[in-house]
Amino acid sequence: MSNAKIQKSASIGALTLSDEELEKINLFSLVPLKADEIFPFKIAVCSNAQDTDRDNEPFLLQAVKDLAKHIEGKTMILDHNPSAKNQIARIYDTELITSDKKTEIGEPLTTLEVRCYMVRTEKNSDLIAEIKAGIKKEVSVGFSTSEMQCSICGKNFFTCAHHKGDIYDGKVCRAQIKDCVDAYEVSFVAVPCQVDAGTRKSASADTENPDEDELLAEAKARIRIHEYFKEV
């Protein structure tokens, strides 16, 4: 089965660099880096909250856990442009933060936070200044999923007859992301997702209905979360 390549926006925040954090960073570097050579920051990548995704395409808990496994060590780039010259940082650690709260489907509310490091150089000094000033704050993560589930009937979203965003017996229909099969990168972007990046579902009863693999390959989920950069 083809996988849907997805880009989701995330929120960025400051990070205090401890000796333990520095040790984790140096596992990725070829030469030991000192604390004053590094600009660290953290990104709240996603959660399994069901009612905060503007496009009704939320993660299920398993997908959040899968993404945590795949994203460590991945690079951070600019504008989702997979060029070596656009590499600016690397993810060196992940953490799943579980709340006492439950989602509307009864799962423990869980947020995936990733920690990144950037080497302080003359070349990226302006970028670091813009991050600190809150100019560069829109972040998007790219990954893929093998299945999106209809929250109403539990079937594959691209083969059932329900429509995302519509209400059935008082419940909003959502295309729930069930898993993450790979993570590609995290990117600074001007706009967290393309205007036409949302999935448009075709009901299985349509006379010209593409097969499931084609629909899945064309699917892109999107959410916009705008939070100010905060020192912690």
Secondary structure, 3 states (H helix, E strand, C coil): CCCEEEEEEEEEEECCCCHHHHHHHHCCCCCCCCHHHEEEEEEEEEECCCCCCCCCCCECHHHHHHHHHHHCCCEEEECCCCCHHHCCEEEEEEEEEEEEEECCCCCEEEEEEEEEEEECCCCCHHHHHHHHCCCCCCEEEEEEECCEEECCCCCECCCCCCCCCCEECCEECCEEECCCCEEEEEEECCCCCCCCCCCCCCCCCCCCCCCHHHHHHHCCCCCCCCCCCCCC
